Amino acid sequence: MAQNPVRVLVTGAAGQIGYALVPMIARGVLLGPNQPVILHMLDIPPAAESLNGVKMELVDAAFPLLKGVVATTDVVEACTGVNIAIMVGGFPRKEGMERKDVMSKNVSIYKAQASALEKHAAANCKVLVVANPANTNALILKEFAPSIPEKNISCLTRLDHNRALGQISERLNVHVSEIKNVIIWGNHSSTQYPDVNHATVKLPSGEEKSVRELVADDAWLNGEFISTVQQRGAAIIKARKFSSALSAASAACDHIRDWVLGTPEGTWVSMGVYSDGSYNVPAGLIYSFPVTCQNGEWSIVQGLSLDEFSRKKLDLTAEELTEEKALAYSCLS
């Protein structure tokens, strides 16, 4: 039986991440090879011509799963009837700008988009915030879309999760598909904590061994590994002269696909979600936790042990998020 198309919104769709993301969605990377989609693309009026060019390319690519394209600069038109919203558009920090200036710009953007989603999106719409500061932008969105359940609003830390997998893969010379259960705790920023204490590698024999045991270099795992993952975005900007686009788009697809279709048995992923106080993380922050997904719902993995090193890292990134939250709320007044 033919499936009904799912309406997927991408904001900032004419930008670099949007340009990498929309063909992935149209090809079935987001929701699987049998799920038709209708793409809603939103950008700001100065990008209208570029946005239309992206629409032309989507038409030219003749994607079998793509059942329609809405390309618009009108936030209400963009949000109407959407089932999934991927919020890529935001105001980037520019040289010489204070954090409060960036936060103030993003607060106004996310306030407007939250209101439109709340009024016009489909019931049970799932929202993923990609634009930085992602955790706090997601919190602002939640604040101004009170009827969207908090469990339906998340932010992207899957990119950091995938970066951690990539570093372990290169270090051990094993395929990323054999590594599971790394964790990104906290903020999508340089205070995030990439944690391998519960991660394992499946060996050719079929046996699973811990990453820490196989790497056998605590100094690297507690030092260079963490800073490499934390600073990877900056390293890519230095190399490409642009921020991560391809990897961010791919991670956004991974995040939504696992959220909607479920995580494999015995495997968790990292998602920025609304804290309920688990692991003594202050409730009311959007914080990255290890989660499993089933039937379109995420659940925080409970009962993992934390050593003193990890505890300090979790608290440090929570402190930064608490400060960001206070800064964002000060921009509301």
Helices and strands as residue ranges (DSSP letters): E 6-11, H 16-27, E 37-42, G 45-47, H 48-61, E 66-72, H 75-79, E 84-87, H 99-120, E 126-129, H 134-144, G 150-152, E 153-155, H 158-172, G 176-178, E 179-180, E 183-185, E 193-195, E 200-202, E 208-210, H 211-215, H 218-222, H 224-230, H 232-240, H 246-261, E 269-274, G 278-280, E 286-294, E 297-300, H 308-332
